[in-house]
Amino acid sequence: MRTGQISRAIFVVTLAVVSLSACASRGGGVLASTPTPTSPVICSQIGGTELVDGCPPPSDSSPHYKENLKYRDRQDLSAQETDAATGFIQPVTTALQPLADGQVPMTKDSVVAAVVSAGFASRDVQTVEGVGIGFGASTGYGCVFGSVGAGTVSVEVGGYINDGGCLAVSGH
């Protein structure tokens, strides 16, 4: 053997001995079944709903999930803006009712046409398909929004969403 190979072999053997002795001093690398102040806590292995120091509360969503959806939150309207927007609820509901009743085919275009007939410009109306058809229409200071489906019409008022506009884009 050459001198370089001997040095490398000694290094590998020394590293193995040091690694094995470190495992032995920690109880063979096995975690204690009950966490103690000196044993590590692995949060994902703790069952139940008890909160453990150093672990986040149990959750079925990612951290910051609520913060990630802030773009969908609506801005507040003043009392005066709310009163003015509320005046659109009945005309929009009346215009959408024939679609809900099946008298008019329910399409995104027919929803836009109905909302336009209630006093909005078509450029100010957004729609989205899902279970029924969702809509949002800008009043210039807020939104009239809701949905129409087989037998149902829902109309509400509120501010613009934080992303702008009256409807949040799903999967944003």
C-alpha distance (Angstrom), angle and dihedral (degrees) to the residues before:
residue distance angle dihedral
M1 . . .
R2 3.73 . .
T3 3.77 123.8 .
G4 3.84 92.5 -109.5
Q5 3.79 92.2 52.9
I6 3.82 91.9 48.3
S7 3.81 91.4 51.0
R8 3.81 90.7 49.3
A9 3.81 92.0 49.1
I10 3.82 91.7 49.9
F11 3.82 89.6 49.9
V12 3.85 92.5 51.2
V13 3.82 92.7 48.3
T14 3.82 91.9 47.5
L15 3.81 91.3 49.3
A16 3.81 91.3 50.6
V17 3.81 92.8 49.7
V18 3.81 92.7 48.6
S19 3.84 92.0 47.7
L20 3.81 93.6 49.3
S21 3.79 93.2 47.2
A22 3.83 90.4 51.4
C23 3.83 90.4 53.9
A24 3.79 91.6 48.2
S25 3.81 92.4 52.3
R26 3.80 90.2 54.9
G27 3.78 95.1 54.0
G28 3.79 95.8 -91.5
G29 3.80 94.0 -54.9
V30 3.81 93.7 -73.0
L31 3.82 116.9 134.4
A32 3.77 118.0 -126.2
S33 3.81 112.8 -105.6
T34 3.81 92.0 -126.2
P35 3.80 116.4 45.1
T36 3.79 113.2 -119.7
P37 3.80 127.0 -170.9
T38 3.80 89.5 -94.4
S39 3.80 99.7 40.7
P40 3.80 120.3 85.4
V41 3.80 118.1 -104.9
I42 3.78 116.7 -137.3
C43 3.79 104.1 -162.0
S44 3.78 96.4 -158.9
Q45 3.81 90.4 59.3
I46 3.79 96.1 54.5
G47 3.79 111.7 97.1
G48 3.78 130.9 -159.2
T49 3.77 127.7 40.3
E50 3.81 99.7 -78.0
L51 3.78 113.7 124.6
V52 3.79 113.3 -122.9
D53 3.80 122.5 -158.4
G54 3.77 109.7 -99.5
C55 3.81 94.7 19.4
P56 3.79 127.0 100.2
P57 3.81 117.0 -122.0
P58 3.80 115.8 -88.9
S59 3.79 111.5 -84.0
D60 3.76 139.0 170.0
S61 3.80 94.1 -149.7
S62 3.74 136.6 59.7
P63 3.78 121.3 -85.5
H64 3.80 111.4 -88.4
Y65 3.82 91.8 21.6
K66 3.80 91.2 139.9
E67 3.79 91.6 47.4
N68 3.81 90.5 50.0
L69 3.80 89.9 57.8
K70 3.83 96.5 49.9
Y71 3.81 88.4 105.4
R72 3.84 86.8 73.1
D73 3.81 95.8 54.1
R74 3.78 116.9 109.9
Q75 3.76 122.7 -124.9
D76 3.79 116.9 -124.0
L77 3.79 122.5 -99.1
S78 3.77 122.9 -144.8
A79 3.80 117.1 -113.4
Q80 3.82 89.4 -104.6
E81 3.84 92.3 51.3
T82 3.81 91.2 47.0
D83 3.82 91.2 51.4
A84 3.81 91.6 49.2
A85 3.82 93.5 47.2
T86 3.81 91.9 46.6
G87 3.80 87.4 65.2
F88 3.83 88.2 70.2
I89 3.82 96.0 56.7
Q90 3.80 97.9 82.4
P91 3.84 97.5 42.8
V92 3.83 91.9 48.0
T93 3.82 92.1 45.8
T94 3.81 91.0 49.6
A95 3.82 91.7 48.0
L96 3.83 92.9 50.4
Q97 3.81 97.6 44.1
P98 3.85 95.3 85.1
L99 3.82 88.7 57.6
A100 3.81 92.0 50.6
D101 3.82 90.2 47.5
G102 3.82 91.8 51.8
Q103 3.82 93.9 -116.0
V104 3.81 89.7 120.0
P105 3.82 123.9 33.9
M106 3.80 109.8 -101.8
T107 3.80 110.1 -123.0
K108 3.78 133.8 139.5
D109 3.82 88.4 -104.7
S110 3.80 93.1 51.8
V111 3.82 90.5 49.7
V112 3.82 90.8 51.1
A113 3.82 90.2 47.6
A114 3.81 91.4 50.8
V115 3.82 93.4 49.1
V116 3.82 90.4 46.3
S117 3.82 89.1 52.6
A118 3.83 87.3 56.8
G119 3.81 90.9 61.2
F120 3.81 108.8 -79.9
A121 3.80 130.6 120.0
S122 3.80 113.0 -117.2
R123 3.83 90.2 -123.9
D124 3.83 87.9 62.6
V125 3.83 95.9 54.0
Q126 3.81 123.5 89.4
T127 3.80 125.7 -174.2
V128 3.77 136.2 -170.0
E129 3.79 129.9 -174.0
G130 3.76 122.4 -131.3
V131 3.77 127.2 114.5
G132 3.78 92.1 -8.1
I133 3.79 118.0 -24.8
G134 3.78 123.9 -58.3
F135 3.77 120.9 -150.8
G136 3.76 140.2 -174.7
A137 3.79 128.6 -171.7
S138 3.78 127.3 -169.1
T139 3.79 117.5 -127.2
G140 3.81 90.8 -170.1
Y141 3.82 91.6 -103.3
G142 3.78 101.9 40.0
C143 3.77 143.5 -19.8
V144 3.76 144.3 -77.1
F145 3.81 105.7 -154.6
G146 3.77 142.6 160.8
S147 3.76 142.5 109.4
V148 3.76 143.0 -87.4
G149 3.77 125.0 -149.1
A150 3.78 139.4 154.3
G151 3.81 103.4 -45.2
T152 3.82 96.3 -11.6
V153 3.79 138.1 91.7
S154 3.81 122.9 -179.9
V155 3.82 121.7 -174.7
E156 3.82 126.5 176.9
V157 3.80 138.5 163.0
G158 3.78 129.8 -133.4
G159 3.77 145.7 129.7
Y160 3.76 128.1 -67.8
I161 3.80 116.2 -77.7
N162 3.79 115.8 -104.5
D163 3.81 90.9 -105.8
G164 3.80 90.1 55.3
G165 3.76 128.0 -103.5
C166 3.76 129.1 58.4
L167 3.83 102.2 -84.0
A168 3.78 128.3 56.2
V169 3.77 114.3 -132.1
S170 3.79 109.3 -123.6
G171 3.80 115.7 -124.2
H172 3.79 91.6 21.7
